[in-house]
Amino acid sequence: MRTDITFKSQDGLTLAGWLFTPPTQGRCPAIVMAHGFTAVKEQYLDKYGEAFADAGFVVLIYDNRNFGASEGTPRQEVDPVLQIRDYRDAISFAATLPQIDPARIGVWGSSYSGGHVLQVAAFDRRVKCVVAQVPDISGSMDLRLAVRPDLLPGLFAAFEEDRAARYQGADPVLVEVVNEDPKSDCALPGKDSYDFFVGSQKERAPAWRNEVTLRSIEMLNEYEPGSVIERISPTPLLMLVAKQDALTVTDLALKAYEQALQPKHLELLDGGHFDPYLSGFDKSSQCAIEWFSTHLQP
């Protein structure tokens, strides 16, 4: 069963989402989850919520601040530090719900939020299990792989100009998230990104907007969740890595996995970055269910 929920962040924002509950009675283990860079919950997170609930978990899914149904300004700004804090507030909220066992809460994240859950699990021992799907490992490396080296000085200059203008009260500069032209100056270049976001917007997520603040990209450059991966232990870690991932590239994820301590497990998924939501959904969801069941079910 799915119900609409809201909860408060520590700084007073109302974050909105869904609560999926299984048919079983009594207190159940729970999974807290949010989406990746600019994405909203309607972009296939409901499929995971349904599958996880069918397996006996209460599932809390919410829109990140500044996106979708959640409050927050500037709209369309991705602040990874605040999104990580919101994950921890979502755990606090989940622990108050009568149908959830607060001693059995896991976190799931994908892409940008896949990096978030690495950071959350590294420092928050309320998390008893973590699944990081196609996780972002290094924002600075993402930027350098996406932008030609000769164009980086101009991008950094744009960051500085935007910062100075915002300090004087100007509105934030917005850029496209995706564009079908591979040479465009969008945040997530590539046909696979364009097809996923625009396709899912048309089919199921009209709330998604094809724009993001330039400062979000500046903050991406400062984001290094892989640097704390060895601190997750002894919390059990599952990493789901796509073999042909061109966005959060495969070799960075595999290198980070090697640095993680036990208990851990790696599953290699066929396809690229967005296939786990689509053609690879059955495998990605089942791997997560098995991991959560092993470590959160009695």
C-alpha positions in Angstrom: 0.0 0.0 0.0 1.3 3.5 -0.9 0.4 6.6 1.1 1.6 10.2 0.7 3.8 11.5 3.6 5.6 14.6 4.6 8.3 15.2 7.2 10.4 18.1 8.4 14.1 18.6 7.8 16.2 19.9 10.7 16.2 23.4 9.1 12.4 23.4 8.8 11.6 22.4 5.2 8.7 20.1 4.4 10.0 17.1 2.4 7.3 15.1 0.6 7.2 11.6 -0.5 5.6 8.1 -0.3 5.4 5.4 2.3 5.1 1.9 1.0 3.9 -0.7 3.6 3.9 -4.5 3.3 0.8 -6.6 4.0 2.4 -8.1 7.1 1.5 -7.0 10.6 3.8 -5.7 13.4 7.0 -3.7 13.2 8.9 -4.2 10.0 12.4 -3.4 8.8 12.6 -0.2 6.7 14.4 1.2 3.7 14.9 5.0 3.3 15.6 6.2 -0.3 15.8 9.2 -2.5 16.7 9.8 -6.2 19.8 11.1 -7.9 20.9 14.4 -9.6 17.8 16.5 -10.3 15.5 13.4 -10.5 12.1 13.2 -8.9 10.6 10.2 -7.2 8.2 9.4 -10.1 11.2 8.5 -12.2 10.9 4.8 -11.4 11.4 4.9 -7.6 7.8 3.7 -7.2 8.8 0.4 -8.8 11.5 -0.1 -6.2 9.1 0.9 -3.4 6.5 -1.7 -4.6 9.1 -4.5 -5.0 10.7 -3.8 -1.6 7.3 -3.6 0.2 6.3 -6.9 -1.4 9.4 -8.4 0.2 8.3 -7.3 3.6 9.9 -3.8 4.0 8.4 -0.5 4.9 9.8 1.9 2.3 10.2 5.7 2.7 10.8 7.5 -0.6 10.9 11.3 -0.8 11.8 14.1 -3.2 15.1 15.8 -2.5 14.8 19.4 -1.2 14.3 22.0 -4.0 12.8 19.3 -6.3 9.4 17.8 -7.1 6.9 17.9 -4.3 9.4 18.9 -1.6 10.0 22.5 -0.4 13.3 24.4 -0.7 14.9 27.2 -2.6 16.6 27.9 -4.8 14.5 25.6 -6.9 16.4 23.1 -9.0 19.6 23.4 -6.9 21.4 20.2 -5.9 23.3 20.7 -2.7 24.9 17.3 -1.8 25.7 18.3 1.8 22.1 19.3 2.6 20.7 16.2 0.7 22.9 14.0 2.9 21.5 15.7 6.0 18.0 15.2 4.7 18.7 11.4 4.5 19.5 11.4 8.1 16.4 13.4 8.9 14.4 10.9 6.9 15.9 8.1 9.1 14.8 10.1 12.2 11.3 10.4 10.9 11.1 6.7 9.9 12.2 5.7 13.4 9.1 7.4 14.8 6.6 5.5 12.7 4.8 2.7 14.6 5.1 0.2 11.7 8.9 0.5 11.5 11.5 -1.2 13.7 14.0 1.6 14.4 16.7 -1.0 15.0 16.4 -2.3 11.4 16.7 0.6 9.0 18.6 0.5 5.8 19.4 3.1 3.1 19.3 2.8 -0.7 20.6 5.3 -3.2 21.3 5.5 -6.9 23.7 7.6 -8.9 24.1 10.9 -7.0 22.2 9.5 -4.0 24.2 6.3 -4.3 27.1 8.5 -3.2 25.0 10.1 -0.5 24.2 6.7 1.1 28.0 5.9 1.3 28.4 9.1 3.3 25.4 8.5 5.4 26.4 5.0 6.3 30.0 6.0 7.0 28.9 8.3 9.9 25.4 7.3 11.0 25.3 4.0 12.9 21.5 3.9 12.9 22.0 2.6 9.4 22.1 -1.2 9.5 22.5 -1.9 5.8 23.3 0.1 2.7 22.8 -0.5 -1.1 24.6 1.9 -3.4 23.4 1.5 -7.0 25.6 2.9 -9.8 27.0 5.3 -7.2 28.7 8.6 -7.7 32.2 8.2 -6.3 34.0 11.4 -7.2 32.3 14.6 -8.4 35.5 16.2 -9.5 36.3 13.2 -11.7 32.8 13.3 -13.1 33.3 16.8 -14.2 36.7 16.2 -15.7 35.3 13.2 -17.7 32.3 15.2 -18.9 34.0 18.5 -19.9 36.9 18.8 -22.3 40.1 20.0 -20.5 40.4 23.1 -22.6 36.8 24.2 -21.6 37.4 23.7 -17.8 38.9 27.2 -17.2 35.9 28.8 -18.8 33.6 26.7 -16.6 35.4 27.6 -13.4 35.3 31.3 -14.4 31.5 30.9 -14.9 31.3 29.5 -11.3 33.1 32.5 -10.0 30.9 35.0 -11.9 27.7 33.2 -10.7 28.9 33.2 -7.1 29.7 37.0 -7.3 26.4 37.8 -8.9 24.4 35.8 -6.4 26.2 37.5 -3.5 24.9 40.8 -4.9 21.4 39.4 -5.0 21.1 38.1 -8.5 19.1 35.0 -9.4 21.1 31.9 -9.9 22.2 30.9 -13.4 20.3 27.9 -14.7 21.6 25.4 -17.2 20.0 22.4 -18.9 20.3 19.1 -17.3 20.2 17.2 -20.6 20.2 18.0 -24.3 20.0 15.8 -27.3 23.0 17.6 -28.9 26.1 15.9 -27.6 28.1 19.1 -27.9 25.7 21.2 -25.7 26.8 22.7 -22.4 24.3 20.7 -20.3 25.0 19.1 -16.9 24.6 15.5 -17.9 25.7 15.1 -21.5 25.0 12.0 -23.6 22.1 10.4 -25.4 21.4 7.9 -22.6 20.9 10.7 -20.1 18.7 12.6 -22.5 16.6 9.5 -23.3 16.1 8.6 -19.6 15.1 12.1 -18.3 13.1 13.3 -21.2 11.5 9.9 -21.8 10.5 9.4 -18.1 9.2 13.0 -18.0 6.8 12.4 -20.8 5.7 8.9 -19.5 5.5 9.3 -15.8 7.2 12.4 -14.3 5.8 15.7 -15.5 7.2 17.4 -12.4 10.7 16.9 -13.6 12.3 20.1 -15.0 15.2 20.2 -17.5 17.1 22.8 -15.6 19.6 23.0 -12.7 21.5 25.8 -11.1 25.1 26.3 -12.3 26.1 26.2 -8.6 24.9 22.6 -8.4 27.7 21.7 -10.9 30.2 23.7 -8.8 29.1 21.7 -5.7 29.4 18.5 -7.7 33.1 19.4 -8.3 33.5 19.5 -4.5 31.8 16.2 -3.8 33.9 13.2 -2.9 31.8 10.4 -1.3 34.3 7.7 -2.2 36.8 9.2 0.2 35.0 7.8 3.2 33.9 4.4 1.9 36.3 2.5 4.2 34.5 4.0 7.2 31.2 2.2 6.4 32.3 -1.0 7.9 31.0 -2.9 9.9 27.7 -1.8 8.3 27.0 -4.3 5.4 27.6 -2.6 2.0 26.2 -3.8 -1.4 27.4 -2.0 -4.5 25.6 -2.4 -7.8 27.8 -1.3 -10.6 26.9 -1.1 -14.3 29.5 -2.6 -16.7 29.1 0.1 -19.3 28.4 3.1 -17.1 29.6 6.3 -18.8 28.2 8.7 -16.2 29.5 7.4 -12.8 32.1 5.4 -14.6 32.6 1.7 -13.8 36.4 1.7 -13.0 36.0 4.4 -10.3 33.2 2.4 -8.7 35.3 -0.8 -8.8 38.3 1.0 -7.3 36.2 2.4 -4.5 34.7 -1.1 -3.8 38.2 -2.5 -3.4 38.8 0.2 -0.7 35.7 -0.7 1.2 36.1 -3.1 4.2 34.0 -6.1 5.0 31.2 -7.0 5.1 30.6 -6.0 1.5 29.4 -7.5 -1.8 29.6 -6.4 -5.5 27.2 -7.1 -8.2 28.0 -6.2 -11.8 25.0 -5.3 -13.9 24.7 -5.4 -17.7 24.2 -2.2 -19.5 24.8 1.5 -18.8 24.0 4.0 -16.0 20.2 4.0 -16.5 19.6 0.4 -17.3 19.1 -0.7 -13.6 15.8 1.4 -13.6 14.6 -0.1 -16.9 15.8 -3.3 -18.6 17.8 -4.3 -15.6 15.2 -3.5 -13.0 14.4 -7.1 -12.1 18.1 -7.9 -11.3 18.9 -4.6 -9.6 15.8 -4.8 -7.3 16.2 -8.5 -6.5 19.9 -8.0 -5.6 18.9 -5.2 -3.2 16.1 -7.3 -1.7 18.4 -10.2 -1.0 20.9 -8.0 0.6 18.4 -6.1 2.8 16.7 -9.4 3.7 19.9 -11.0 4.8 20.9 -8.1 7.0 17.6 -6.6 8.2 15.1 -9.5 8.3 15.1 -11.5 11.6 
